[in-house]
């Protein structure tokens, strides 16, 4: 007599959940770009089931091509040809999205696993930001690994947001967080800031000052670092950052939203340097 399979209650529930899951996910044309875009939307909506579905589909379909494209590179490709490495970029981005989703859910070890996979296997991948630039997926994954278990969140990585978070962290006495945010701003935008500084011979007027966004934010980040290190009585580091603002980002300006005006970080830094020299004997 042939035995009939009688599914357990857990198997039935799993089948029901899987069927509902499949019905609720639309893979579209199944192109890597489509799947990655849908994964981003699912992440923003905190739809964890869809995040896993879209990222897994992209990873399954395109990992072989992504690894091939990675093997053809010895460095991150320039912006002009970045889209040539579409599979590499999208597969790595899907791993990052999955890691980010797991981090948000508090599954740090799993998040670290997927982030590390990008660092180890897809190090030259880039992701196009809708704000108009490419960013390194491996660098973002390194940041994610570094900040696991902390309340640090780089958000959109814009210079404005990083400086704002540095100010907020310093104001709430989270000094180590302030250092991380300020240093991240400097590492990402110092090159742009120096280009903007080079073309200036004086401070930009108020109606043009916002055009020097990188210069303003990097100069302000150095000022914040000077302030934080002063609070920590790390005078050498404080002097280094105050001097960097004065010597490298002289024409940076910082917008004060409460007073509706720009103030000059380099001028403030000179005052701080004079005070440290007089009180600590350090210059």
DALINGI-V688841 format. One record per backbone hydrogen bond with DSSP energy under -1.0 kcal/mol. CO is the residue of the C=O (numbers start at 1). NH is the residue of the N-H. Records with the same first field share a line. If there is no record, write none. Layout:
# DALINGI-V688841
CO: NH ; NH
This chain:
# DALINGI-V688841
8: 12
9: 13
10: 14
11: 15
12: 16
13: 17
14: 18
15: 19
16: 20
17: 21
18: 22
19: 23
20: 24
27: 30
31: 35
32: 36
33: 37
34: 38
35: 39
36: 40
37: 41
38: 42
39: 43
40: 44
41: 45
42: 47
43: 46
46: 48
47: 51
48: 52
49: 53
50: 54
51: 55
52: 56
53: 57
54: 58
55: 59
56: 60
57: 61
58: 62
59: 63
62: 66
63: 67
64: 68
65: 69
66: 70
67: 71
70: 73
78: 81
81: 84
82: 85
85: 89
86: 90
87: 91
88: 92
89: 93
90: 94
91: 95
92: 96
93: 97
94: 98
95: 99
96: 100
97: 101
98: 102
99: 103
100: 104
101: 105
102: 107
103: 106
106: 108
107: 111
108: 112
109: 113
110: 114
111: 115
112: 116
113: 117
114: 118
115: 119
116: 120
117: 121
118: 122
122: 125
125: 137
127: 135
129: 132
133: 129
135: 127
136: 140
137: 141
138: 142
139: 143
140: 144
141: 145
142: 146
143: 147
147: 150
154: 157
158: 162
159: 163
160: 164
161: 165
162: 166
163: 167
164: 168
165: 169
166: 170
167: 171
168: 172
169: 174
170: 173
173: 175
174: 178
175: 179
176: 180
177: 181
178: 182
179: 183
180: 184
181: 185
182: 186
183: 187
184: 188
185: 189
186: 190
189: 193
190: 194
191: 195
192: 196
193: 197
194: 198
197: 200
205: 208 ; 209
208: 211
209: 212
212: 216
213: 217
214: 218
215: 219
216: 220
217: 221
218: 222
219: 223
220: 224
221: 225
222: 226
223: 227
224: 228
225: 229
226: 230
227: 231
228: 232
229: 234
230: 233
233: 235
234: 238
235: 239
236: 240
237: 241
238: 242
239: 243
240: 244
241: 245
242: 246
243: 247
244: 248
245: 249
249: 252
254: 263
256: 260 ; 261
261: 256
263: 254
264: 268
265: 269
266: 270
267: 271
268: 272
269: 273
270: 274
271: 275
272: 276
273: 277
274: 278
275: 279
276: 280
